[in-house]
Each structure stands twice: as C-alpha cells, then as structure tokens.
C-alpha cells in the first residue's frame, strides 16, 4: 500500500463538474494498493497517517498531528502509484490491485478513518477526477508499507 500525504490548506475533487469531496486544513491523501495488500497494511498505514506530526506548533516546529489541529481529510484512490516504468516509457500497472478488490480496500480505509473520529471525504473510485489543492509548506510525505 502506498499513500502520498499532502499537507494542505484546502483541497477538492471534481467529477463531471460536481464537487464530490473536499477538505479544509488537513491532509489530501492519494492511496494506491498492490496485489498483496490486506487489512493489516491498511491498519499500519492508518496508524502512521493519523500519527504524523507535520503541522507547526507555536514555535514553528512540525510537532502537531491532524487531531491536534482539528484537521480533516480528502482521500483519493490512485492506482498509478504502482506504475512500473522500468521497461520503456509506457508505465505498466501489473502491480496495482484489481479494480473491485482495490475499491473494497479503499472503502474499508475510509470507514476506518471515520471510526477513529476524523472527518473524511472522498473522490469517486475509478472516475476521471480533477483534484485541486493548496499545498501547505509544501509538505509531502510518501508512505509505503514495504518501508514502514
């Protein structure tokens, strides 16, 4: 499982001209799954994402978590996080999880975040999404369960 965490002042997702999800100050998450991911990887990533202390405290140090600042989340599914560009210039996505299984995992992740008490909105799985964001910092963290 891979998650790209963007610290944002705001973000939104538009599909066919309709806003499907947005967040104010908080995290924009791009989430991708590979063929070996299970709920165990989701739990590991969830704990890490929610524990990240990447918001500034009163001394200007990155020391506060999403919960500390009352932030929220926009979560976007993104199979392209598993693009393999080793051979040629056209990416291969054979490592990316199959559509239906990945959708189930994504929905499970979103529900896990809600159960932790966070406000989370989403894009539309598999849709052509237009993502807008105002990156804060910028701060971008890449999490990969192979390295957690």
TINUVEX-868732 format. One record per residue: residue in three letters; z, y, x of N, C-alpha, C in turn. Coordinates in nm, 4 decimals, decimal comma, always signed. Layout:
[kedo 'Ala'; [Z; Y; X]; [Z; Y; X]; [Z; Y; X]]
...
This chain:
[kedo 'Unk'; [+0,0000; -0,1174; +0,0850]; [+0,0000; +0,0000; +0,0000]; [+0,0000; +0,1233; +0,0893]]
[kedo 'Unk'; [-0,0800; +0,2190; +0,0511]; [-0,0844; +0,3449; +0,1229]; [-0,0622; +0,4591; +0,0255]]
[kedo 'Unk'; [+0,0186; +0,5543; +0,0697]; [+0,0409; +0,6748; -0,0094]; [+0,0260; +0,7954; +0,0823]]
[kedo 'Unk'; [-0,0565; +0,8883; +0,0404]; [-0,0658; +1,0171; +0,1070]; [+0,0190; +1,1130; +0,0238]]
[kedo 'Unk'; [+0,1217; +1,1683; +0,0885]; [+0,2136; +1,2602; +0,0220]; [+0,1778; +1,4025; +0,0646]]
[kedo 'Unk'; [+0,1434; +1,4846; -0,0312]; [+0,1162; +1,6253; -0,0057]; [+0,2312; +1,7058; -0,0662]]
[kedo 'Unk'; [+0,2965; +1,7873; +0,0147]; [+0,3965; +1,8792; -0,0397]; [+0,3190; +1,9959; -0,0985]]
[kedo 'Unk'; [+0,3386; +2,0213; -0,2279]; [+0,2583; +2,1225; -0,2959]; [+0,3442; +2,2242; -0,3706]]
[kedo 'Unk'; [+0,2877; +2,3419; -0,3873]; [+0,3457; +2,4422; -0,4764]; [+0,2955; +2,4178; -0,6178]]
[kedo 'Unk'; [+0,1849; +2,3436; -0,6308]; [+0,1283; +2,3069; -0,7598]; [+0,0050; +2,2228; -0,7395]]
[kedo 'Unk'; [-0,0248; +2,1368; -0,8381]; [-0,1441; +2,0522; -0,8331]; [-0,1825; +2,0130; -0,9750]]
[kedo 'Unk'; [-0,3107; +1,9835; -0,9928]; [-0,3565; +1,9387; -1,1248]; [-0,4740; +1,8437; -1,1095]]
[kedo 'Unk'; [-0,4930; +1,7642; -1,2134]; [-0,6039; +1,6698; -1,2203]; [-0,6822; +1,6994; -1,3478]]
[kedo 'Unk'; [-0,8148; +1,7120; -1,3347]; [-0,9017; +1,7378; -1,4488]; [-1,0043; +1,6257; -1,4576]]
[kedo 'Unk'; [-1,0198; +1,5706; -1,5777]; [-1,1210; +1,4693; -1,6056]; [-1,2012; +1,5168; -1,7259]]
[kedo 'Unk'; [-1,3312; +1,5266; -1,7100]; [-1,4196; +1,5738; -1,8176]; [-1,3720; +1,7058; -1,8770]]
[kedo 'Unk'; [-1,3273; +1,7966; -1,7911]; [-1,2871; +1,9291; -1,8349]; [-1,1487; +1,9380; -1,8962]]
[kedo 'Unk'; [-1,0749; +1,8274; -1,8990]; [-0,9411; +1,8238; -1,9600]; [-0,8371; +1,7968; -1,8523]]
[kedo 'Unk'; [-0,7298; +1,8769; -1,8511]; [-0,6200; +1,8534; -1,7570]; [-0,5458; +1,7286; -1,8030]]
[kedo 'Unk'; [-0,5441; +1,6263; -1,7170]; [-0,4771; +1,5007; -1,7520]; [-0,3381; +1,4900; -1,6914]]
[kedo 'Unk'; [-0,3111; +1,5720; -1,5903]; [-0,1805; +1,5702; -1,5263]; [-0,1674; +1,6893; -1,4343]]
[kedo 'Unk'; [-0,0427; +1,7352; -1,4173]; [-0,0186; +1,8474; -1,3271]; [+0,1256; +1,8432; -1,2805]]
[kedo 'Unk'; [+0,1525; +1,9165; -1,1758]; [+0,2898; +1,9322; -1,1286]; [+0,3062; +2,0711; -1,0712]]
[kedo 'Unk'; [+0,4281; +2,1187; -1,0758]; [+0,4626; +2,2427; -1,0085]; [+0,5111; +2,2031; -0,8700]]
[kedo 'Unk'; [+0,6065; +2,2742; -0,8155]; [+0,6568; +2,2438; -0,6818]; [+0,7007; +2,0979; -0,6741]]
[kedo 'Unk'; [+0,6473; +2,0278; -0,5760]; [+0,6814; +1,8867; -0,5609]; [+0,5817; +1,8128; -0,4757]]
[kedo 'Unk'; [+0,5443; +1,6923; -0,5227]; [+0,4550; +1,6042; -0,4487]; [+0,3275; +1,5765; -0,5262]]
[kedo 'Unk'; [+0,2161; +1,5823; -0,4545]; [+0,0920; +1,5229; -0,5006]; [+0,0789; +1,3939; -0,4218]]
[kedo 'Unk'; [+0,0740; +1,2815; -0,4923]; [+0,0641; +1,1503; -0,4284]; [-0,0741; +1,0909; -0,4526]]
[kedo 'Unk'; [-0,1405; +1,0499; -0,3458]; [-0,2626; +0,9704; -0,3552]; [-0,2211; +0,8280; -0,3209]]
[kedo 'Unk'; [-0,2452; +0,7335; -0,4122]; [-0,1918; +0,5977; -0,3991]; [-0,3058; +0,4960; -0,3956]]
[kedo 'Unk'; [-0,3045; +0,4109; -0,2933]; [-0,4032; +0,3046; -0,2815]; [-0,3371; +0,1711; -0,2560]]
[kedo 'Unk'; [-0,3995; +0,0655; -0,3052]; [-0,3455; -0,0708; -0,2920]; [-0,4446; -0,1604; -0,2207]]
[kedo 'Unk'; [-0,3901; -0,2523; -0,1386]; [-0,4760; -0,3547; -0,0798]; [-0,4490; -0,4879; -0,1489]]
[kedo 'Unk'; [-0,5252; -0,5884; -0,1123]; [-0,5200; -0,7180; -0,1810]; [-0,3865; -0,7900; -0,1692]]
[kedo 'Unk'; [-0,3038; -0,7539; -0,0720]; [-0,1776; -0,8249; -0,0502]; [-0,0565; -0,7555; -0,1105]]
[kedo 'Unk'; [-0,0737; -0,6409; -0,1736]; [+0,0406; -0,5649; -0,2232]; [+0,1053; -0,6305; -0,3446]]
[kedo 'Unk'; [+0,2389; -0,6162; -0,3480]; [+0,3192; -0,6693; -0,4578]; [+0,4213; -0,5626; -0,4978]]
[kedo 'Unk'; [+0,5038; -0,5964; -0,5946]; [+0,6105; -0,5064; -0,6370]; [+0,7028; -0,4732; -0,5197]]
[kedo 'Unk'; [+0,7184; -0,5662; -0,4276]; [+0,8041; -0,5427; -0,3106]; [+0,7558; -0,4216; -0,2309]]
[kedo 'Unk'; [+0,6249; -0,4119; -0,2083]; [+0,5699; -0,2976; -0,1353]; [+0,5904; -0,1679; -0,2152]]
[kedo 'Unk'; [+0,5747; -0,1781; -0,3460]; [+0,5952; -0,0594; -0,4304]; [+0,7386; -0,0092; -0,4198]]
[kedo 'Unk'; [+0,8330; -0,1012; -0,4247]; [+0,9742; -0,0625; -0,4157]; [+1,0036; +0,0053; -0,2822]]
[kedo 'Unk'; [+0,9459; -0,0493; -0,1757]; [+0,9650; +0,0070; -0,0418]; [+0,9073; +0,1487; -0,0345]]
[kedo 'Unk'; [+0,7861; +0,1666; -0,0847]; [+0,7223; +0,2986; -0,0830]; [+0,7950; +0,3968; -0,1733]]
[kedo 'Unk'; [+0,8373; +0,3515; -0,2891]; [+0,9095; +0,4384; -0,3814]; [+1,0364; +0,4930; -0,3171]]
[kedo 'Unk'; [+1,1115; +0,4053; -0,2544]; [+1,2352; +0,4475; -0,1874]; [+1,2055; +0,5506; -0,0795]]
[kedo 'Unk'; [+1,1000; +0,5273; -0,0017]; [+1,0645; +0,6192; +0,1065]; [+1,0168; +0,7536; +0,0509]]
[kedo 'Unk'; [+0,9286; +0,7517; -0,0483]; [+0,8767; +0,8759; -0,1057]; [+0,9903; +0,9600; -0,1628]]
[kedo 'Unk'; [+1,0743; +0,8988; -0,2434]; [+1,1812; +0,9742; -0,3084]; [+1,2890; +1,0184; -0,2101]]
[kedo 'Unk'; [+1,2972; +0,9542; -0,0961]; [+1,3953; +0,9912; +0,0044]; [+1,3462; +1,0912; +0,1071]]
[kedo 'Unk'; [+1,2148; +1,1188; +0,1070]; [+1,1602; +1,2116; +0,2066]; [+1,2275; +1,3484; +0,1963]]
[kedo 'Unk'; [+1,2757; +1,3955; +0,3092]; [+1,3381; +1,5283; +0,3143]; [+1,2400; +1,6219; +0,3844]]
[kedo 'Unk'; [+1,1458; +1,6735; +0,3066]; [+1,0401; +1,7567; +0,3645]; [+1,0315; +1,8949; +0,2992]]
[kedo 'Unk'; [+1,1363; +1,9321; +0,2273]; [+1,1446; +2,0669; +0,1713]; [+1,2476; +2,1454; +0,2511]]
[kedo 'Unk'; [+1,2208; +2,2734; +0,2672]; [+1,3061; +2,3560; +0,3526]; [+1,4410; +2,3862; +0,2890]]
[kedo 'Unk'; [+1,5445; +2,3838; +0,3733]; [+1,6781; +2,4245; +0,3306]; [+1,6937; +2,5743; +0,3563]]
[kedo 'Unk'; [+1,8156; +2,6247; +0,3384]; [+1,8423; +2,7680; +0,3556]; [+1,8217; +2,8160; +0,4997]]
[kedo 'Unk'; [+1,8140; +2,7232; +0,5954]; [+1,7902; +2,7584; +0,7354]; [+1,6447; +2,7392; +0,7775]]
[kedo 'Unk'; [+1,5590; +2,7084; +0,6815]; [+1,4176; +2,6896; +0,7121]; [+1,3840; +2,5547; +0,7719]]
[kedo 'Unk'; [+1,4774; +2,4617; +0,7713]; [+1,4552; +2,3266; +0,8254]; [+1,4128; +2,2329; +0,7116]]
[kedo 'Unk'; [+1,3206; +2,1410; +0,7421]; [+1,2841; +2,0400; +0,6429]; [+1,4009; +1,9434; +0,6294]]
[kedo 'Unk'; [+1,4810; +1,9640; +0,5260]; [+1,6035; +1,8877; +0,5118]; [+1,6350; +1,8524; +0,3672]]
[kedo 'Unk'; [+1,5517; +1,8958; +0,2728]; [+1,5786; +1,8698; +0,1315]; [+1,4757; +1,7733; +0,0742]]
[kedo 'Unk'; [+1,5227; +1,6924; -0,0199]; [+1,4366; +1,5953; -0,0862]; [+1,3794; +1,6533; -0,2153]]
[kedo 'Unk'; [+1,2926; +1,5788; -0,2774]; [+1,2341; +1,6174; -0,4057]; [+1,3438; +1,6402; -0,5089]]
[kedo 'Unk'; [+1,4411; +1,5528; -0,5112]; [+1,5524; +1,5649; -0,6064]; [+1,6329; +1,6917; -0,5790]]
[kedo 'Unk'; [+1,6558; +1,7211; -0,4515]; [+1,7339; +1,8393; -0,4140]; [+1,6723; +1,9684; -0,4668]]
[kedo 'Unk'; [+1,5398; +1,9741; -0,4716]; [+1,4729; +2,0974; -0,5137]; [+1,4299; +2,0935; -0,6604]]
[kedo 'Unk'; [+1,4572; +1,9818; -0,7295]; [+1,4180; +1,9692; -0,8696]; [+1,2672; +1,9629; -0,8877]]
[kedo 'Unk'; [+1,1993; +1,9029; -0,7915]; [+1,0536; +1,8950; -0,7945]; [+1,0017; +1,7829; -0,8818]]
[kedo 'Unk'; [+0,8712; +1,7851; -0,9036]; [+0,8081; +1,6793; -0,9814]; [+0,6849; +1,6266; -0,9088]]
[kedo 'Unk'; [+0,6149; +1,5324; -0,9723]; [+0,5110; +1,4554; -0,9037]; [+0,3836; +1,4485; -0,9871]]
[kedo 'Unk'; [+0,2701; +1,4596; -0,9189]; [+0,1410; +1,4233; -0,9746]; [+0,0912; +1,3053; -0,8924]]
[kedo 'Unk'; [+0,0667; +1,1919; -0,9584]; [+0,0235; +1,0695; -0,8898]; [-0,1219; +1,0387; -0,9239]]
[kedo 'Unk'; [-0,2020; +1,0199; -0,8206]; [-0,3448; +0,9939; -0,8356]; [-0,3790; +0,8612; -0,7682]]
[kedo 'Unk'; [-0,4438; +0,7724; -0,8420]; [-0,4895; +0,6467; -0,7826]; [-0,6103; +0,6754; -0,6938]]
[kedo 'Unk'; [-0,6157; +0,6093; -0,5777]; [-0,7261; +0,6369; -0,4851]; [-0,7551; +0,5151; -0,3988]]
[kedo 'Unk'; [-0,8466; +0,4310; -0,4465]; [-0,8819; +0,3097; -0,3729]; [-0,9464; +0,3421; -0,2392]]
[kedo 'Unk'; [-1,0020; +0,4616; -0,2239]; [-1,0711; +0,4964; -0,0989]; [-0,9757; +0,5069; +0,0200]]
[kedo 'Unk'; [-0,8451; +0,5019; -0,0053]; [-0,7500; +0,4987; +0,1066]; [-0,7657; +0,3703; +0,1875]]
[kedo 'Unk'; [-0,8331; +0,2711; +0,1302]; [-0,8593; +0,1460; +0,2025]; [-1,0051; +0,1346; +0,2474]]
[kedo 'Unk'; [-1,0676; +0,2478; +0,2732]; [-1,2044; +0,2466; +0,3265]; [-1,2042; +0,1910; +0,4682]]
[kedo 'Unk'; [-1,2971; +0,1019; +0,4948]; [-1,3153; +0,0459; +0,6289]; [-1,4460; +0,1019; +0,6829]]
[kedo 'Unk'; [-1,4359; +0,1815; +0,7886]; [-1,5537; +0,2474; +0,8469]; [-1,5871; +0,1924; +0,9849]]
[kedo 'Unk'; [-1,5411; +0,0718; +1,0151]; [-1,5626; +0,0141; +1,1478]; [-1,7084; -0,0197; +1,1750]]
[kedo 'Unk'; [-1,7817; -0,0556; +1,0718]; [-1,9192; -0,1022; +1,0902]; [-2,0144; -0,0076; +1,0167]]
[kedo 'Unk'; [-2,0843; +0,0741; +1,0898]; [-2,1807; +0,1651; +1,0290]; [-2,1144; +0,2872; +0,9680]]
[kedo 'Unk'; [-2,1912; +0,3582; +0,8867]; [-2,1441; +0,4835; +0,8289]; [-2,1115; +0,4752; +0,6811]]
[kedo 'Unk'; [-2,1427; +0,3630; +0,6195]; [-2,1094; +0,3456; +0,4785]; [-1,9801; +0,2656; +0,4699]]
[kedo 'Unk'; [-1,8749; +0,3267; +0,4131]; [-1,7462; +0,2567; +0,4071]; [-1,7524; +0,1296; +0,3229]]
[kedo 'Unk'; [-1,6745; +0,0325; +0,3640]; [-1,6547; -0,0896; +0,2868]; [-1,5159; -0,0807; +0,2230]]
[kedo 'Unk'; [-1,5045; -0,1317; +0,1030]; [-1,3769; -0,1270; +0,0320]; [-1,3249; -0,2664; -0,0018]]
[kedo 'Unk'; [-1,3606; -0,3646; +0,0816]; [-1,3201; -0,5022; +0,0534]; [-1,1693; -0,5224; +0,0636]]
[kedo 'Unk'; [-1,0998; -0,4359; +0,1372]; [-0,9540; -0,4476; +0,1475]; [-0,8821; -0,3884; +0,0270]]
[kedo 'Unk'; [-0,9521; -0,3073; -0,0520]; [-0,8909; -0,2449; -0,1687]; [-0,8694; -0,3497; -0,2781]]
[kedo 'Unk'; [-0,7576; -0,3372; -0,3476]; [-0,7221; -0,4311; -0,4539]; [-0,8217; -0,4224; -0,5695]]
[kedo 'Unk'; [-0,8426; -0,5357; -0,6336]; [-0,9303; -0,5459; -0,7507]; [-0,8826; -0,4498; -0,8596]]
[kedo 'Unk'; [-0,9765; -0,3915; -0,9322]; [-0,9541; -0,2838; -1,0284]; [-0,8387; -0,3099; -1,1260]]
[kedo 'Unk'; [-0,8436; -0,4181; -1,2011]; [-0,7420; -0,4429; -1,3048]; [-0,6026; -0,4621; -1,2454]]
[kedo 'Unk'; [-0,5951; -0,5350; -1,1362]; [-0,4653; -0,5571; -1,0720]; [-0,4114; -0,4260; -1,0145]]
[kedo 'Unk'; [-0,4986; -0,3470; -0,9510]; [-0,4568; -0,2186; -0,8954]; [-0,4093; -0,1244; -1,0060]]
[kedo 'Unk'; [-0,4776; -0,1244; -1,1190]; [-0,4358; -0,0407; -1,2313]; [-0,2965; -0,0806; -1,2792]]
[kedo 'Unk'; [-0,2709; -0,2092; -1,2888]; [-0,1377; -0,2567; -1,3296]; [-0,0310; -0,2139; -1,2300]]
[kedo 'Unk'; [-0,0623; -0,2249; -1,1020]; [+0,0331; -0,1837; -0,9985]; [+0,0608; -0,0333; -1,0074]]
[kedo 'Unk'; [-0,0435; +0,0436; -1,0264]; [-0,0313; +0,1892; -1,0366]; [+0,0578; +0,2267; -1,1557]]
[kedo 'Unk'; [+0,0329; +0,1672; -1,2702]; [+0,1144; +0,1948; -1,3891]; [+0,2595; +0,1527; -1,3672]]
[kedo 'Unk'; [+0,2789; +0,0427; -1,2975]; [+0,4133; -0,0033; -1,2641]; [+0,4837; +0,0985; -1,1740]]
[kedo 'Unk'; [+0,4127; +0,1510; -1,0747]; [+0,4700; +0,2500; -0,9845]; [+0,5131; +0,3750; -1,0617]]
[kedo 'Unk'; [+0,4269; +0,4225; -1,1485]; [+0,4578; +0,5415; -1,2289]; [+0,5834; +0,5177; -1,3120]]
[kedo 'Unk'; [+0,5928; +0,4016; -1,3733]; [+0,7115; +0,3695; -1,4540]; [+0,8368; +0,3604; -1,3673]]
[kedo 'Unk'; [+0,8240; +0,3083; -1,2468]; [+0,9380; +0,3005; -1,1549]; [+0,9890; +0,4406; -1,1213]]
[kedo 'Unk'; [+0,8977; +0,5343; -1,1005]; [+0,9361; +0,6729; -1,0714]; [+1,0112; +0,7316; -1,1905]]
[kedo 'Unk'; [+0,9601; +0,7084; -1,3108]; [+1,0264; +0,7601; -1,4319]; [+1,1662; +0,7023; -1,4470]]
[kedo 'Unk'; [+1,1813; +0,5745; -1,4177]; [+1,3137; +0,5104; -1,4289]; [+1,4139; +0,5697; -1,3309]]
[kedo 'Unk'; [+1,3625; +0,6274; -1,2215]; [+1,4500; +0,6936; -1,1247]; [+1,4870; +0,8354; -1,1695]]
[kedo 'Unk'; [+1,4309; +0,8789; -1,2817]; [+1,4670; +1,0081; -1,3390]; [+1,3795; +1,1253; -1,2989]]
[kedo 'Unk'; [+1,2639; +1,0986; -1,2414]; [+1,1732; +1,2050; -1,1985]; [+1,0643; +1,2265; -1,3025]]
[kedo 'Unk'; [+1,0190; +1,3524; -1,3121]; [+0,9040; +1,3836; -1,3973]; [+0,7776; +1,3557; -1,3165]]
[kedo 'Unk'; [+0,6915; +1,2715; -1,3719]; [+0,5662; +1,2362; -1,3045]; [+0,4530; +1,2413; -1,4054]]
[kedo 'Unk'; [+0,3429; +1,3002; -1,3634]; [+0,2205; +1,2990; -1,4421]; [+0,1130; +1,2321; -1,3590]]
[kedo 'Unk'; [+0,0017; +1,1968; -1,4238]; [-0,0990; +1,1147; -1,3565]; [-0,2403; +1,1662; -1,3802]]
[kedo 'Unk'; [-0,3285; +1,1091; -1,3011]; [-0,4706; +1,1225; -1,3265]; [-0,5108; +1,0108; -1,4216]]
[kedo 'Unk'; [-0,6393; +0,9788; -1,4230]; [-0,6904; +0,8700; -1,5057]; [-0,7471; +0,7648; -1,4117]]
[kedo 'Unk'; [-0,6871; +0,6472; -1,4113]; [-0,7267; +0,5412; -1,3192]; [-0,8768; +0,5135; -1,3328]]
[kedo 'Unk'; [-0,9468; +0,5157; -1,2198]; [-1,0887; +0,4810; -1,2155]; [-1,1835; +0,5906; -1,2604]]
[kedo 'Unk'; [-1,1298; +0,7053; -1,3038]; [-1,2148; +0,8141; -1,3524]; [-1,2632; +0,9021; -1,2369]]
[kedo 'Unk'; [-1,3623; +0,9837; -1,2662]; [-1,4082; +1,0861; -1,1728]; [-1,3148; +1,2050; -1,1910]]
[kedo 'Unk'; [-1,2181; +1,2177; -1,1018]; [-1,1130; +1,3190; -1,1148]; [-1,1414; +1,4362; -1,0227]]
[kedo 'Unk'; [-1,1104; +1,5542; -1,0715]; [-1,1182; +1,6763; -0,9914]; [-0,9747; +1,7205; -0,9673]]
[kedo 'Unk'; [-0,9326; +1,7164; -0,8417]; [-0,7948; +1,7465; -0,8044]; [-0,7887; +1,8839; -0,7403]]
[kedo 'Unk'; [-0,6997; +1,9676; -0,7909]; [-0,6743; +2,0989; -0,7317]; [-0,5306; +2,1007; -0,6840]]
[kedo 'Unk'; [-0,5085; +2,1652; -0,5674]; [-0,3727; +2,1740; -0,5174]; [-0,3553; +2,2977; -0,4338]]
[kedo 'Unk'; [-0,2325; +2,3449; -0,4334]; [-0,1919; +2,4494; -0,3412]; [-0,0923; +2,3836; -0,2479]]
[kedo 'Unk'; [-0,1434; +2,3444; -0,1301]; [-0,0611; +2,2734; -0,0325]; [+0,0460; +2,3685; +0,0192]]
[kedo 'Unk'; [+0,1648; +2,3162; +0,0375]; [+0,2790; +2,3951; +0,0826]; [+0,3103; +2,3586; +0,2267]]
[kedo 'Unk'; [+0,2738; +2,4454; +0,3177]; [+0,3046; +2,4210; +0,4590]; [+0,1861; +2,4422; +0,5505]]
[kedo 'Unk'; [+0,0871; +2,3603; +0,5511]; [+0,0751; +2,2348; +0,4765]; [+0,1625; +2,1244; +0,5349]]
[kedo 'Unk'; [+0,2112; +2,0406; +0,4456]; [+0,2864; +1,9227; +0,4864]; [+0,2181; +1,8025; +0,4223]]
[kedo 'Unk'; [+0,1725; +1,7102; +0,5056]; [+0,1069; +1,5876; +0,4609]; [+0,1679; +1,4707; +0,5359]]
[kedo 'Unk'; [+0,2155; +1,3729; +0,4610]; [+0,2764; +1,2525; +0,5190]; [+0,1961; +1,1318; +0,4710]]
[kedo 'Unk'; [+0,1602; +1,0434; +0,5640]; [+0,0883; +0,9216; +0,5276]; [+0,1832; +0,8034; +0,5426]]
[kedo 'Unk'; [+0,2035; +0,7331; +0,4327]; [+0,2894; +0,6148; +0,4326]; [+0,2022; +0,4898; +0,4163]]
[kedo 'Unk'; [+0,2295; +0,3894; +0,4956]; [+0,1582; +0,2620; +0,4874]; [+0,2630; +0,1521; +0,4978]]
[kedo 'Unk'; [+0,2658; +0,0619; +0,4024]; [+0,3695; -0,0414; +0,4021]; [+0,3632; -0,1284; +0,5274]]
[kedo 'Unk'; [+0,2498; -0,1322; +0,5939]; [+0,2416; -0,2074; +0,7204]; [+0,3256; -0,1413; +0,8297]]
[kedo 'Unk'; [+0,3611; -0,0145; +0,8104]; [+0,4360; +0,0591; +0,9129]; [+0,5741; +0,1053; +0,8657]]
[kedo 'Unk'; [+0,6178; +0,0601; +0,7506]; [+0,7498; +0,1021; +0,7007]; [+0,8550; -0,0014; +0,7339]]
